[in-house]
Amino acid sequence: MKIKEYKGLIFKLAAALSIISSAYVYAGWPFFHFITYAGGSRKGRGNENRKKWFSLKHTKINHPTYEHAREYREARDWCRKQKMEEWYIRSMDGLMLHASYLEALNPKRFVILCHGYRGSRFGSVANIAKYLHREGCNLLFIDQRCCGESDGKYITFGAKEQYDVIEWINRIQKENHKRLPIYLYGQSMGATSILLASGHSLPNEVKGIIADCGFHSMKQQLRDMASEWFHLKRIGILLFRVDLFCHIFGGFSMKDTDVTMALKLNQSPVLFFHGEKDTYVSPVNSIYNYELCKAEKELVMIPKSRHLCCSYDAPAYYRKKLMDFFGKYDKETV
């Protein structure tokens, strides 16, 4: 073979390899973009009434509006009618983050309310907010990055949200002159975010974590959804591609969303809630997280309850568990 022909062949092989490699990597881009991208204007993002271009059965039935629409709307409307202070902080990566602060008449504690994936500060967490406020809780309704009035381009499934939670704790400390107890309350991705935050060094005022229907990691959550929703058992190659884009564009890795190490390092008591009929985030996640947790802990499973619906389906029991948790740890030191 002549040298010229040899060089031509090498060039063609290199070009073909480049095209194949690009196609291989790009195949994960639409999925990554769909699940993480939330760019654009801040205004109106995270509005749970926004029009969706499609809806899956699992997302529909695993939301309070499916069976508890009236209670959901009443709780949301109650929040909107309250006179709140609007707080803003800068995240560690420079985003402007927003929250609404509601002070109790005779406050006994602070509770940071952390909503779930693509939610909003007055979404599903609003159902328990009215009760907590009546029971003497100063409430901080945070808009997670990319949601509501907070900046952000990519949702990171707790990888960066955990540091946002820590910044909100620091902001509360500026108002906490009486050194009242602080509790972190999260639902779904919000629960995962606060569990991840619990692995860091937190102020002594942080007395406990309340994690409602959180997942164990982004990777496991995507595996579960692919398997249970679409009957796809082998998606390792797709997840590898998604993780690559998480690194390049989102600035995080899927392993950063795994709560294993955080739960081993955490020293704050944890109250886990999960609905036994949750087909959005499998109850197995909370069972596994409970087993990993090295701090004092309790796992409360609500029969027949789906995702985000525990406080709706068993309100009296749910509230009692919360008040028992507060009563046990309000005066304790970490």
C-alpha positions, -999 to 999 in steps of 0.1 A, spaced: 0 0 0 13 34 -10 20 59 18 -6 83 3 -32 56 4 -22 46 39 -26 81 52 -59 84 35 -71 52 52 -59 64 86 -77 97 80 -110 79 71 -107 56 101 -101 85 124 -130 104 110 -153 74 113 -141 68 150 -148 105 157 -183 103 143 -191 71 162 -177 85 194 -196 118 190 -228 99 183 -223 76 212 -218 105 236 -246 127 221 -271 99 226 -272 108 263 -276 145 257 -315 146 252 -320 127 284 -296 147 304 -311 180 291 -346 168 298 -340 158 335 -316 186 345 -321 217 324 -342 245 339 -326 276 323 -343 308 313 -360 335 333 -365 330 370 -400 344 370 -426 317 371 -402 287 373 -412 260 397 -449 269 394 -466 236 399 -496 247 378 -474 252 347 -486 236 316 -467 204 308 -461 191 273 -468 156 283 -477 137 315 -469 102 326 -492 81 348 -466 78 375 -461 115 378 -498 121 379 -508 97 406 -478 104 427 -488 140 435 -512 154 461 -533 170 434 -544 136 422 -565 127 453 -560 158 476 -565 187 452 -587 207 476 -563 204 505 -534 211 483 -549 243 469 -561 255 504 -526 250 519 -509 268 490 -534 297 492 -529 300 529 -492 304 524 -497 330 497 -519 351 520 -494 352 548 -472 383 552 -437 370 547 -402 385 544 -384 378 511 -349 366 517 -320 363 492 -286 348 495 -257 339 471 -249 303 465 -213 291 466 -213 292 428 -228 327 426 -265 321 420 -291 343 436 -314 321 457 -347 331 471 -368 321 501 -399 334 520 -397 337 558 -427 334 581 -422 342 617 -444 326 644 -460 346 672 -442 328 700 -415 309 682 -401 277 696 -379 266 667 -370 272 631 -379 248 603 -364 250 568 -388 237 542 -371 222 512 -393 212 483 -387 184 457 -378 181 421 -391 210 400 -414 220 428 -418 254 445 -417 268 480 -456 268 483 -461 235 467 -466 201 485 -447 213 516 -474 239 522 -497 212 536 -477 208 568 -466 245 569 -499 258 584 -498 233 613 -461 239 620 -466 276 621 -495 272 646 -472 250 667 -446 278 671 -423 272 642 -406 300 623 -407 288 587 -383 293 558 -398 283 525 -369 280 502 -370 280 464 -344 254 453 -320 265 426 -337 266 392 -371 268 409 -395 296 418 -376 329 421 -341 313 425 -315 314 398 -301 284 382 -297 265 349 -292 229 359 -309 209 387 -283 188 404 -304 163 424 -289 174 457 -252 176 447 -252 214 449 -285 219 466 -270 205 498 -246 235 500 -275 258 493 -292 243 524 -261 250 545 -261 286 533 -298 290 544 -289 276 578 -262 303 580 -287 329 570 -311 318 598 -284 319 623 -281 356 618 -318 359 630 -315 332 657 -305 354 686 -322 332 711 -305 301 697 -337 283 690 -336 248 676 -333 244 638 -348 215 619 -344 206 582 -375 193 565 -374 180 530 -396 162 505 -383 140 477 -353 157 462 -355 181 490 -352 152 515 -321 140 496 -306 175 497 -310 178 535 -296 143 540 -266 152 520 -262 185 540 -263 165 572 -230 150 564 -213 184 568 -204 202 600 -236 219 611 -243 244 639 -252 229 673 -287 246 668 -295 220 641 -314 194 662 -329 171 636 -336 161 600 -371 152 587 -367 134 554 -400 126 536 -398 102 506 -362 110 496 -342 89 472 -308 74 478 -290 87 448 -296 101 414 -282 70 397 -304 47 416 -335 69 411 -329 69 373 -324 31 374 -356 26 393 -377 48 370 -363 32 339 -371 -3 353 -405 4 368 -419 29 344 -404 18 310 -393 -18 318 -357 -10 308 -333 -31 328 -299 -23 314 -292 15 312 -256 15 324 -243 30 291 -270 57 291 -262 66 327 -225 68 318 -233 93 291 -256 113 314 -230 115 341 -205 128 315 -228 157 307 -234 163 344 -197 168 347 -193 190 317 -224 212 319 -238 208 354 -205 208 373 -214 178 394 -212 140 393 -240 116 400 -219 101 428 -222 135 445 -259 128 450 -254 95 469 -263 99 506 -243 69 519 -213 88 533 -234 117 545 -256 94 566 -225 77 580 -211 111 591 -244 127 602 -248 132 639 -283 148 638 -314 126 646 -334 117 615 -371 111 611 -378 93 579 -413 92 563 -423 73 532 -455 61 516 -458 24 510 -475 29 476 -450 54 463 -441 45 427 -422 77 420 -395 72 446 -396 36 458 -400 31 496 -369 9 495 -349 42 493 -360 53 528 -356 18 542 -320 17 528 -312 52 540 -326 44 575 -303 13 577 -273 34 567 -280 62 592 -256 61 622 -274 88 642 -306 83 662 -334 76 638 -370 65 632 -387 52 601 -424 59 596 -441 41 567 -476 53 557 -498 25 543 -515 32 509 -498 66 506 -481 77 474 -453 102 467 -455 135 486 -488 124 502 -480 111 537 -491 143 554 -523 143 534 -532 106 539 -525 104 577 -525 140 589 -530 133 627 -504 105 628 -479 125 607 -483 156 629 -480 135 661 -447 120 649 -434 155 641 -443 169 675 -429 139 693 -396 144 673 -395 181 682 -403 174 719 -375 148 721 -348 169 706 -356 205 711 -335 208 742 -308 183 733 -273 192 721 -257 176 691 
